[in-house]
Amino acid sequence: MNDKTILLSTVADLKEAFSSVILEMAKTPPVVPGERKKLNRAQAARFCGVSYHTFGSWVRADKIKERGLGRKNFFYKEDLIEALQNGDK
């Protein structure tokens, strides 16, 4: 969030200032320290710079580790970076 100086003259100004800050904070999801970034298959393919189908081939060939069960699969960014650095394409 940007550092700003706000001059308030009335209670209504204070309420409006708090409302705008709260709305701005609601737009960005909270960052939990130590939480790993999860990506779905389309996001992971985009992150790796390949097509959705190529990425699916990598997953089927066990070159990329897929997490989750059933239709709730996801990928960790850290796993993708490691696989790309190791040349596991």
N, CA, C and O atoms as a DFTB+ gen file, in Angstrom:
356 C
 N C O
     1  1       0.850      -1.168       0.000
     2  2       0.000       0.000       0.000
     3  2       0.892       1.225       0.000
     4  3       1.957       1.219       0.618
     5  1       0.474       2.261      -0.677
     6  2       1.246       3.492      -0.745
     7  2       1.121       4.262       0.552
     8  3       0.066       4.288       1.186
     9  1       2.230       4.893       0.934
    10  2       2.190       5.767       2.095
    11  2       1.563       7.086       1.674
    12  3       1.999       7.703       0.702
    13  1       0.563       7.511       2.386
    14  2      -0.143       8.739       2.048
    15  2      -0.392       9.537       3.306
    16  3      -0.562       8.979       4.390
    17  1      -0.412      10.837       3.154
    18  2      -0.802      11.711       4.242
    19  2      -2.228      12.150       3.961
    20  3      -2.538      12.645       2.877
    21  1      -3.087      11.964       4.945
    22  2      -4.501      12.301       4.771
    23  2      -4.872      13.353       5.810
    24  3      -4.653      13.163       7.007
    25  1      -5.425      14.442       5.349
    26  2      -5.928      15.475       6.245
    27  2      -7.430      15.310       6.353
    28  3      -8.142      15.327       5.349
    29  1      -7.903      15.151       7.572
    30  2      -9.321      14.931       7.805
    31  2      -9.889      16.122       8.569
    32  3      -9.286      16.634       9.512
    33  1     -11.066      16.540       8.129
    34  2     -11.676      17.669       8.819
    35  2     -12.969      17.294       9.532
    36  3     -13.414      17.998      10.439
    37  1     -13.572      16.175       9.116
    38  2     -14.830      15.764       9.748
    39  2     -14.836      14.251       9.963
    40  3     -13.983      13.532       9.442
    41  1     -15.791      13.795      10.719
    42  2     -15.978      12.366      10.948
    43  2     -16.338      11.681       9.633
    44  3     -15.915      10.551       9.385
    45  1     -17.103      12.348       8.805
    46  2     -17.472      11.785       7.504
    47  2     -16.224      11.566       6.645
    48  3     -16.132      10.569       5.929
    49  1     -15.259      12.501       6.715
    50  2     -14.006      12.342       5.972
    51  2     -13.237      11.124       6.485
    52  3     -12.659      10.373       5.700
    53  1     -13.232      10.934       7.799
    54  2     -12.558       9.791       8.395
    55  2     -13.195       8.480       7.939
    56  3     -12.492       7.535       7.582
    57  1     -14.522       8.424       7.951
    58  2     -15.234       7.224       7.508
    59  2     -14.934       6.927       6.050
    60  3     -14.719       5.773       5.680
    61  1     -14.918       7.952       5.226
    62  2     -14.633       7.780       3.796
    63  2     -13.205       7.284       3.585
    64  3     -12.963       6.429       2.732
    65  1     -12.257       7.820       4.362
    66  2     -10.862       7.393       4.253
    67  2     -10.722       5.921       4.639
    68  3     -10.055       5.160       3.939
    69  1     -11.342       5.515       5.745
    70  2     -11.287       4.115       6.156
    71  2     -11.949       3.204       5.137
    72  3     -11.445       2.115       4.863
    73  1     -13.057       3.628       4.578
    74  2     -13.749       2.821       3.565
    75  2     -12.860       2.594       2.351
    76  3     -12.792       1.481       1.830
    77  1     -12.180       3.641       1.901
    78  2     -11.323       3.482       0.722
    79  2     -10.137       2.563       1.021
    80  3      -9.724       1.788       0.158
    81  1      -9.590       2.642       2.228
    82  2      -8.478       1.765       2.600
    83  2      -8.954       0.322       2.669
    84  3      -8.269      -0.580       2.186
    85  1     -10.104       0.097       3.257
    86  2     -10.638      -1.264       3.378
    87  2     -10.947      -1.847       2.001
    88  3     -10.659      -3.017       1.751
    89  1     -11.524      -1.055       1.110
    90  2     -11.807      -1.539      -0.246
    91  2     -10.521      -1.883      -0.979
    92  3     -10.470      -2.884      -1.693
    93  1      -9.490      -1.078      -0.817
    94  2      -8.203      -1.348      -1.464
    95  2      -7.573      -2.624      -0.918
    96  3      -7.004      -3.412      -1.673
    97  1      -7.675      -2.826       0.388
    98  2      -7.114      -4.032       0.997
    99  2      -7.869      -5.280       0.550
   100  3      -7.270      -6.347       0.421
   101  1      -9.155      -5.164       0.316
   102  2      -9.968      -6.315      -0.088
   103  2      -9.612      -6.792      -1.487
   104  3      -9.872      -7.947      -1.827
   105  1      -9.029      -5.936      -2.297
   106  2      -8.669      -6.296      -3.669
   107  2      -7.472      -7.227      -3.725
   108  3      -7.329      -7.975      -4.693
   109  1      -6.611      -7.206      -2.722
   110  2      -5.418      -8.042      -2.727
   111  2      -5.568      -9.143      -1.692
   112  3      -5.897      -8.868      -0.538
   113  1      -5.329     -10.393      -2.092
   114  2      -5.456     -11.489      -1.138
   115  2      -4.344     -11.412      -0.096
   116  3      -3.244     -10.945      -0.394
   117  1      -4.622     -11.861       1.107
   118  2      -3.587     -11.819       2.143
   119  2      -2.450     -12.786       1.819
   120  3      -2.681     -13.859       1.261
   121  1      -1.245     -12.409       2.167
   122  2      -0.084     -13.261       1.961
   123  2       0.271     -13.885       3.303
   124  3       0.573     -13.189       4.273
   125  1       0.228     -15.189       3.334
   126  2       0.548     -15.918       4.555
   127  2       1.996     -16.383       4.450
   128  3       2.336     -17.107       3.514
   129  1       2.853     -15.987       5.384
   130  2       4.249     -16.421       5.318
   131  2       4.349     -17.940       5.286
   132  3       3.689     -18.627       6.066
   133  1       5.166     -18.458       4.395
   134  2       5.364     -19.893       4.288
   135  2       4.338     -20.596       3.427
   136  3       4.475     -21.793       3.174
   137  1       3.308     -19.891       2.964
   138  2       2.294     -20.515       2.118
   139  2       2.845     -20.654       0.707
   140  3       3.422     -19.712       0.163
   141  1       2.668     -21.813       0.125
   142  2       3.177     -22.073      -1.214
   143  2       2.124     -21.701      -2.247
   144  3       0.932     -21.932      -2.046
   145  1       2.575     -21.124      -3.350
   146  2       1.674     -20.694      -4.418
   147  2       1.235     -21.902      -5.236
   148  3       2.066     -22.623      -5.790
   149  1      -0.084     -22.118      -5.308
   150  2      -0.651     -23.222      -6.073
   151  2      -1.143     -22.699      -7.413
   152  3      -1.728     -21.618      -7.488
   153  1      -0.907     -23.468      -8.474
   154  2      -1.367     -23.122      -9.816
   155  2      -2.177     -24.274     -10.386
   156  3      -1.869     -25.440     -10.139
   157  1      -3.216     -23.943     -11.152
   158  2      -3.914     -24.997     -11.876
   159  2      -3.109     -25.318     -13.141
   160  3      -2.075     -24.693     -13.378
   161  1      -3.553     -26.258     -13.942
   162  2      -2.772     -26.702     -15.097
   163  2      -2.571     -25.583     -16.123
   164  3      -1.474     -25.433     -16.661
   165  1      -3.602     -24.805     -16.396
   166  2      -3.474     -23.716     -17.373
   167  2      -2.487     -22.657     -16.873
   168  3      -1.663     -22.167     -17.645
   169  1      -2.566     -22.307     -15.602
   170  2      -1.646     -21.323     -15.031
   171  2      -0.213     -21.850     -15.043
   172  3       0.726     -21.111     -15.337
   173  1      -0.054     -23.133     -14.722
   174  2       1.276     -23.733     -14.700
   175  2       1.883     -23.773     -16.097
   176  3       3.071     -23.500     -16.263
   177  1       1.077     -24.111     -17.105
   178  2       1.574     -24.125     -18.483
   179  2       2.018     -22.731     -18.906
   180  3       3.067     -22.568     -19.529
   181  1       1.220     -21.733     -18.568
   182  2       1.564     -20.348     -18.882
   183  2       2.845     -19.942     -18.176
   184  3       3.701     -19.283     -18.766
   185  1       2.980     -20.335     -16.910
   186  2       4.174     -20.028     -16.127
   187  2       5.420     -20.636     -16.768
   188  3       6.482     -20.013     -16.780
   189  1       5.289     -21.861     -17.304
   190  2       6.421     -22.546     -17.936
   191  2       6.659     -22.073     -19.374
   192  3       7.698     -22.373     -19.963
   193  1       5.712     -21.347     -19.929
   194  2       5.874     -20.818     -21.285
   195  2       5.616     -21.831     -22.375
   196  3       6.191     -21.745     -23.460
   197  1       4.744     -22.802     -22.090
   198  2       4.400     -23.822     -23.087
   199  2       2.884     -23.903     -23.215
   200  3       2.145     -23.315     -22.425
   201  1       2.439     -24.642     -24.225
   202  2       1.000     -24.800     -24.423
   203  2       0.425     -25.732     -23.365
   204  3       1.139     -26.492     -22.712
   205  1      -0.873     -25.644     -23.225
   206  2      -1.594     -26.490     -22.272
   207  2      -1.353     -27.967     -22.601
   208  3      -1.161     -28.782     -21.698
   209  1      -1.363     -28.311     -23.895
   210  2      -1.205     -29.703     -24.318
   211  2       0.217     -30.212     -24.076
   212  3       0.409     -31.353     -23.655
   213  1       1.212     -29.364     -24.343
   214  2       2.602     -29.748     -24.067
   215  2       2.795     -29.983     -22.579
   216  3       3.438     -30.950     -22.170
   217  1       2.237     -29.096     -21.776
   218  2       2.354     -29.252     -20.329
   219  2       1.693     -30.557     -19.884
   220  3       2.230     -31.265     -19.032
   221  1       0.534     -30.879     -20.456
   222  2      -0.137     -32.140     -20.138
   223  2       0.726     -33.344     -20.489
   224  3       0.717     -34.347     -19.774
   225  1       1.470     -33.249     -21.586
   226  2       2.389     -34.332     -21.960
   227  2       3.485     -34.494     -20.919
   228  3       3.850     -35.618     -20.574
   229  1       4.009     -33.393     -20.420
   230  2       5.038     -33.445     -19.386
   231  2       4.495     -34.121     -18.127
   232  3       5.189     -34.909     -17.485
   233  1       3.238     -33.801     -17.783
   234  2       2.635     -34.391     -16.580
   235  2       2.462     -35.896     -16.770
   236  3       2.792     -36.680     -15.880
   237  1       1.944     -36.300     -17.935
   238  2       1.740     -37.731     -18.205
   239  2       3.063     -38.493     -18.230
   240  3       3.106     -39.673     -17.880
   241  1       4.142     -37.826     -18.641
   242  2       5.462     -38.458     -18.692
   243  2       6.180     -38.376     -17.338
   244  3       7.343     -38.765     -17.230
   245  1       5.491     -37.873     -16.311
   246  2       6.048     -37.717     -14.955
   247  2       7.282     -36.820     -14.922
   248  3       8.176     -37.014     -14.099
   249  1       7.326     -35.845     -15.814
   250  2       8.417     -34.870     -15.796
   251  2       8.077     -33.694     -14.885
   252  3       8.962     -32.975     -14.420
   253  1       6.787     -33.512     -14.640
   254  2       6.295     -32.467     -13.738
   255  2       5.433     -33.155     -12.691
   256  3       4.582     -33.977     -13.030
   257  1       5.647     -32.825     -11.428
   258  2       4.893     -33.457     -10.343
   259  2       3.563     -32.733     -10.123
   260  3       3.524     -31.534      -9.845
   261  1       2.481     -33.495     -10.254
   262  2       1.134     -32.967     -10.045
   263  2       0.681     -33.352      -8.639
   264  3       0.872     -34.486      -8.201
   265  1       0.082     -32.400      -7.945
   266  2      -0.390     -32.631      -6.575
   267  2      -1.905     -32.713      -6.572
   268  3      -2.551     -32.336      -7.550
   269  1      -2.470     -33.197      -5.490
   270  2      -3.917     -33.234      -5.339
   271  2      -4.507     -34.575      -5.739
   272  3      -3.789     -35.519      -6.068
   273  1      -5.844     -34.634      -5.701
   274  2      -6.565     -35.858      -6.027
   275  2      -7.706     -35.558      -6.979
   276  3      -8.338     -34.505      -6.893
   277  1      -7.964     -36.476      -7.878
   278  2      -9.104     -36.342      -8.789
   279  2      -9.039     -35.080      -9.617
   280  3      -8.040     -34.806     -10.282
   281  1     -10.121     -34.311      -9.571
   282  2     -10.200     -33.084     -10.373
   283  2      -9.632     -31.869      -9.638
   284  3      -9.633     -30.765     -10.183
   285  1      -9.157     -32.054      -8.435
   286  2      -8.605     -30.959      -7.627
   287  2      -7.075     -30.974      -7.675
   288  3      -6.422     -30.877      -6.635
   289  1      -6.507     -31.094      -8.864
   290  2      -5.063     -31.142      -9.005
   291  2      -4.493     -29.740      -9.091
   292  3      -5.164     -28.804      -9.527
   293  1      -3.248     -29.610      -8.670
   294  2      -2.571     -28.325      -8.729
   295  2      -1.074     -28.560      -8.784
   296  3      -0.598     -29.687      -8.643
   297  1      -0.342     -27.479      -8.990
   298  2       1.111     -27.520      -9.089
   299  2       1.676     -26.417      -8.205
   300  3       1.083     -25.346      -8.078
   301  1       2.831     -26.687      -7.592
   302  2       3.517     -25.661      -6.827
   303  2       4.528     -24.976      -7.734
   304  3       5.227     -25.634      -8.505
   305  1       4.603     -23.657      -7.642
   306  2       5.572     -22.904      -8.442
   307  2       6.989     -23.415      -8.189
   308  3       7.785     -23.535      -9.120
   309  1       7.300     -23.713      -6.936
   310  2       8.648     -24.178      -6.598
   311  2       8.986     -25.473      -7.342
   312  3      10.112     -25.644      -7.810
   313  1       8.011     -26.388      -7.454
   314  2       8.228     -27.641      -8.176
   315  2       8.464     -27.385      -9.658
   316  3       9.307     -28.032     -10.279
   317  1       7.718     -26.442     -10.223
   318  2       7.877     -26.121     -11.640
   319  2       9.252     -25.518     -11.913
   320  3       9.919     -25.882     -12.882
   321  1       9.663     -24.604     -11.058
   322  2      10.976     -23.973     -11.226
   323  2      12.070     -25.019     -11.141
   324  3      13.001     -25.015     -11.947
   325  1      11.964     -25.914     -10.172
   326  2      12.962     -26.971     -10.006
   327  2      13.011     -27.880     -11.235
   328  3      14.093     -28.219     -11.714
   329  1      11.849     -28.273     -11.744
   330  2      11.803     -29.143     -12.913
   331  2      12.393     -28.462     -14.134
   332  3      13.106     -29.098     -14.911
   333  1      12.111     -27.186     -14.316
   334  2      12.647     -26.453     -15.453
   335  2      14.164     -26.264     -15.329
   336  3      14.886     -26.346     -16.323
   337  1      14.637     -26.014     -14.121
   338  2      16.080     -25.841     -13.913
   339  2      16.848     -27.145     -14.120
   340  3      17.991     -27.140     -14.575
   341  1      16.203     -28.260     -13.779
   342  2      16.854     -29.563     -13.933
   343  2      16.752     -30.101     -15.350
   344  3      17.298     -31.161     -15.655
   345  1      16.062     -29.384     -16.207
   346  2      15.912     -29.836     -17.597
   347  2      15.003     -31.029     -17.723
   348  3      15.165     -31.838     -18.637
   349  1      14.042     -31.156     -16.814
   350  2      13.125     -32.312     -16.833
   351  2      11.998     -32.121     -17.828
   352  3      10.924     -32.700     -17.662
   353  1      12.219     -31.332     -18.843
   354  2      11.174     -31.146     -19.862
   355  2      11.140     -32.390     -20.670
   356  3      10.343     -32.498     -21.603
